Amino acid sequence: MSKLKGVLRMKKFYPLRPIQRKLIDTHLKKAKSTMMNVGALMKLPSGVDMERLARAVNETLQAHDIFKCRLEFHPETDDLCQTFDSEPIHIEVKKISDEEFSERVNRFKMPYKIIGNPLYRIYLFQTPTAKYFYTDFYHATMDGMSSAILFAKELDLRYRGRKPKNISKDYLQYILEEANLPKEELDEGHKFWKELLSNFDAKKNLPPVDVVGKKSWAKGTLKFTFKNIGEEFFRKSRRSEQTFFLAASMLTLAKISGAKYSVMNFIHNGRNDSSELRLMGLMLEKYPCAWNFDKDISVENFLNELEGEIRKIKKFRKSLDIVYDESLADDCATFIFQKDIIRDHVMIGDNTAQIIDMPPNEISAAENSLDIAVWSTERGTYDLILDFDASRFSENNMKNFAETMDKIILSMRDEKISVSQILG
């Protein structure tokens, strides 16, 4: 036991980032919650060199310290921390039977055992009839951009025998920068978030509750394809899709609720400079934002000023701990714009690997009130996905929200129109 304690003391323990702690706490609320990114099982063409692919995977894992990350309890304080002393798992090609492969696939749905264990799963399988590649990552260490874009691109590059020109600063360095934020800057951020969320009221800033008699949270989902906008609009206008749809969501909440003060969250990939754009790890943040529509301005000015407000909000991202710790925005509606994240294939050299299965991540402890997701499709259209608390809101309520948002989007295409005209 004394030898084990000595080893633990030699380890360096680092604090969890606020967003990491939020995700892990959410995970631990439910014993079966997976809280992982959606994994991808890919069937590889016969032309893929499996040993070459394994080398590319191992080189990618060695290049980024996020793959050394383990979650462990501090031996003296018992706080859940993260360490970076472990080496990444060495990935090898496993030759197995088709029957054993089918059995392995069923295990992909198992939740992570997060304490002291690797926080990703990567397998290369070769059966007598096919070649397969499986990846998934624990969400508290990797986000969608990291796994679906950065990891996939670097893997492809290394498979081709090339090396990335610019490996970004380590994730550990980013953790330390956030943990060592000066107290004055932290206090300023805490004050900003408290003031921004001081007027939030779930009874006023969400759609009216129209379901009675249900006491516990229940998940509801509605999918709607916008009729009044497509990608060609943004090619001509050069407007940010994320800002435009966030603005439309805020206007819709104000219209539906009747409250002129709109409060909600928006999710951003958290990368705000060139080095961070290449940073592999969990970077996404959930930013609260608010707007007072008592001030009547044109749609053009609203979009311009909202972009300025977003830039201001991002300056205080390293003090979001108070929002997570005190659950200041947990009941707010949340907006996210998704583009080029989930595809049906991945390029590996000159080979197209087809994604044949994405194990569902439906066992979640995140009991949100209303999630507003806008997805860019390959057809050039946009889908609205509303995940909502069915113990509060009916499907008809959400259909009304979707149709109202579509009408508002049509009005917003004319940027000279005033927000008061849209809100009626």
N, C-alpha and C positions, 0 to 999 in steps of 0.2 A: 504493500500500500504506500509506504514512504517513497519508493522509487517512482510510482505513478504520480504522486503529488509533485515530485521534483520535475518530472516531464511537463506536467501541467503548468508549473511556475515558469518554465522556460518558454512556453508558448506566449505569443502576443495576442491579446484579446482586444478586439475593436468593437465600438458600439454599432448597433444596427442603425441604419438611416431611418428617419421617420416613416417613409413610405414602406420600407422593409418591415418595420415593426408593426405597422398597420396591417399589412397583408398576413404576416405570421399570426398576429393576434386573432385576425378574422378566421384563419385556417383552424386555429386551436379551439375555436368556439364549438366546432362540430368534429367529432372523432373521425368521421369518414370523409370529411372535406378534402378534396384533392388540391385545390388552389394551384394547379400547375398550368403552364401554357398548354395550349392544344398541341399534342404531339403529332407527328407525321410519319406514317409508314409508307415508304416508297418502294416500288418495284423497279429494279434497275434493268436497263437493257443488257443484253449478253455482252456487249462491247465494253462495258465498264471493267477496268482492271481493279479487282477488289483489294489487292495488296497496296496498290498505288493510292486508292481511296483511303485505306486505313492510315497510311503515312500522312496524307493530307489532313485527316481528322486529328491525328496526334500532334502534328505541327501547329494546328490552329488552337488546340487545347493548351499547349505549352506556351503559346504567345500571349495569353490573356490570364491575368491573375484571378478573374472571376471564377475560373474553373478549379481553382485551389480552395475556394471558399467552403467552409464547413460551419454549421451552427452548433455552438457549444455553450454550456453554462460556465460562467466564470467561477473558478474554484473557491474564491474568497467571498464574492458578493452574491453568487447565485443568479446574477443577471444573465439573460440570454444574449450572447455576443456572437461575433463571427471571427474566425481565424483564417489565415491564409498560409499555414505551414504545410498543408498536405499537397502532395503531387497529384496532378490530374490522373485519372484512370487511364491505363494504357489500353487502347482499343485494338482488338484483334478480330480477324475474320473467323467466324464460327461456322464450321461445316456440320450441318445437322440434317436430319430427315425431314420430309415434308410434314409428317405427323408431329414431330417435336416442334417444328416451327409453328404449327397451328396452336399447340399448347402454349408456346411462348407469347403469342399474340394476345392471349387471354390475360396474361399477367401485366400487360401494358396499362391496364386500367387501375391497377393497385395504387393507393396513395403513397406518397413519399414518407419514409421514416426519416424525419428531418434532423434529429440530433446526432451529430458526429458522423454523418454519412454524406456521400457524394450527392450533389443537388442537381444532377442531370442524368439522363439515361441515353446512351448511344450504343446501338448494336449494328453489326454487319453480319448478315446471315447468308450463307450459300447452301441451298438445298440441291438435290439432284435435278430439280426442274426450274429453279429460278434463283435470282439474287435479290436481296432486300437490304434496306437501310432504314433504321428507325431512330428518331431523336425526340426527346422532350426535355424541358427544363423547368425546374421549380421556379414559380413566378416571383418569389421574393429575391431571386438573384438575376433573373433574365426577363426582359420584356419582349413584346412581339417584334419590335424593330430589330432587337439583338438577335433573336433566334431565326426569324423568317427572312431577314434581309442581310444583316452584317455577317452572321455566321455562315449563311448559305453562299454569299458572295466570296468570302475569304476561302471557304472550302473549295469552291470552283477554281479560284485563282491558284491555290496551292496544288490542286490536282493537275493543273496545266503546267506545273513546274515553275510557277512564278511566285514571288514574294510581295506582299503588300508594301507599297512605298513608305507609307506612314502609319505605323502602329501607334495608336493614341496613348495618352498617359494612362497609367494603370487605374483600375477602378478603386484600388486601395487608396491611392492618392486623393481621389475625389471624396472618399469617405472621410479622410482626415481633414480635408479642407472644410467640409460641412461640419464636422464635430468640433473644429477649432474656431468657429465663427465668433468674432468678438462680441462680448455681452451687449455692448451698446447697439450693435447691428441686429442682434437677436431680439432685444427688447423693442426696437423700432418695428421689426417685422411682426412681433406678437401684437403690438398695438394696432398695426395696420389691419391684421386679419380680424381682430376682435371688433374693430369699428365697422369693417366691411360687412360682417355677418350679424351685427347687432340688431338689425331690423328684420332678420329672417323669421318667418312664422309659417309653419307647415300648413296651417289652415288658410293662409292668404296666398302663399307663394307656390302652391301646387294646384293641380286640377281639383275641383270640388269632389269630395268623397261621395260616391253614390252606391256603395255596397255596405249593407248593414248585416250584423249578426255573425260576421266572421271575426274571431278574436286573434288568430295567429296569421303571420305572414304566409302568403301563397304566391308562387310565381305565375305570372301571366306574360304572354308574348304576342305581339302583333307585328306583322310585316306589311309594308305598304310601299309601292313604287311611286315616286313623285311623277306627276304628269306634266308639271309646269316648268321643268328645268332639266337640262342635260349638260354633258361636258362641253358642248360647243359654246355655251354661254360664257364659261370661264376662259375658254381660249380667246374669245373676243374681248371680254371685259378685263382680263388679267387680275381679277379679284381673287383673293385667297379663298379657296373652298371652305376651309375650316372656319375662318372668320364669318363668312357669309351664312353658313348653316348654324353657327353659334348664335348669330344675331337673329336669325329666323326662329330659333328655339326660344330665345328670350322674349321675342315679340309674341310668340304663340302662348307661352306661359302667362304673359301679361293679359293677352286677349281672353284666354280661357278662364283664368282666375279672377279677372276684373281688377287686379291689383296693379297699380301703375309702377310699383317698385318690383323689379324682377331680380331674383336671386337664384343662382344655380352654380354647379361645378362644371368645369370642362377639363377633359383629360388631354394632356400634351405629352409628346415623347420625351420631353425634358432636355433635349439636346439643343443648346443655344449658341454654340460656336463650332468652328471647323474641327477642333480636336475632339469635342464631345460627340460630333456626328459620327465619329469612328469608334466611340467608346462602347465596348461590349459589357453589358450589365444592366441592372434594373435602373432605368433613368426616368421612366414615366412619372408624372405627378398629376394629382387631382387638385386643380386650382379653383377656389371659389371666385366668383365674379358677380357683380351687381350693376344694375342700371336703373336710373330714375326716369321714367317716361313722362313725368310732368313737364319736362323741358321738351318743347316741340321743335324738332329739327328734321331736316330731310334725311332720307335713307342714306344718301351719299355721305352726309356729315356724321350720321350715326355709325356707319361702317368705318369711316376714318378715325373717329374718336374712340371707337371700340378697339381698334388695332393699337392705338396709343395706350389705352387702359390695359390691354393684355401685356404690352411691353413693361408697363409699370408693375403689374402683378408678378411677372416673372422675376423681377428684381428681389422679391421677398420669398423666393422659393425655399431658401435654406432655413427659413423660420416657420415652415409649415407644421413643425412638430406640435405646436399648440392647437392647430386645427384638428389633427389626428388624435392627440392625447385627450382633448376635452370634447371630442365629438361635435365640434361646432357646426359642421356641415354635413353630418351623416344623413340627415333626412332631406337634404336638397336634391332636386333633380340633377342628373349628371349627363353631360353631352360628350360624345366622342365621334371624331371623323376617322374613318378607316379607309385606307387606300393602299393597294399593292402589298397587303400583308399576307393574306391567305390566297394561294394559287393552287392550281391543279397539277403543277409540275415544278421541278427544280432542275437547273442545268448543272451537269457535272462534266466538265470538258465539252466535248461535242455530243454528249449523250443527254437525252431528255429522260429524267427519272419521273415516273408518274406517281403522284400521291394517290394511293388506293384506299387509305383509311386515315381518319383523324379521330382518335378516341375522344369521346365527348367529355367535356369538363362541366358536367351539370351538377355534381355534388358540391355545392358551394354554400358557404356560410354567409355570403354577402346578401343580406336581406334589404336591398335598396328599395326606395320608394318608386322612382321612375328613372330609367336609363334611356337616353335618347341617342341612338347610334345611327349615323348616316354612312352608308357603304357605297363607294364608287364601284360600279360593275364593269365587266368587260364589254358590255353592250353600249357603254357610254351613258347609261342612266344612273340614277341614285335610288337606292333602297333605304327606307326608314325602318329600323327595327326598334320597337318599343318593348323593353322588358319592364314590367310594372308589378306593383304589389296588388294582387288580385283580391286581397282582403279589404282593399280600400277602393280600387277603381275597377269598373266593369269593362268588358271588351268594347261595348258601344261608346263608352267614355273615351277610350283610347282611339277608336275609329274617328271620333269627332276631333280629337287632338291632331291626328294625322291629316285629315282633310282640311282642317283649319290652317295647319302649317303649310300645306300645298298651296292654298289660296294666298297666304301671306307671301310665300316665295314668288308667286306670280306678280303680286304688287311690288315687291322689292326689285324686280327686274327694271323698273323705272325708278332710278335713283333720285329723281327730282321730287317724287311724292313724299309727303311728310308722314312721320310715324303716327301722328294723331289721326290721319285719314285711314291708316291701316288698322289702328286700334278701335276706330269708330267711336 
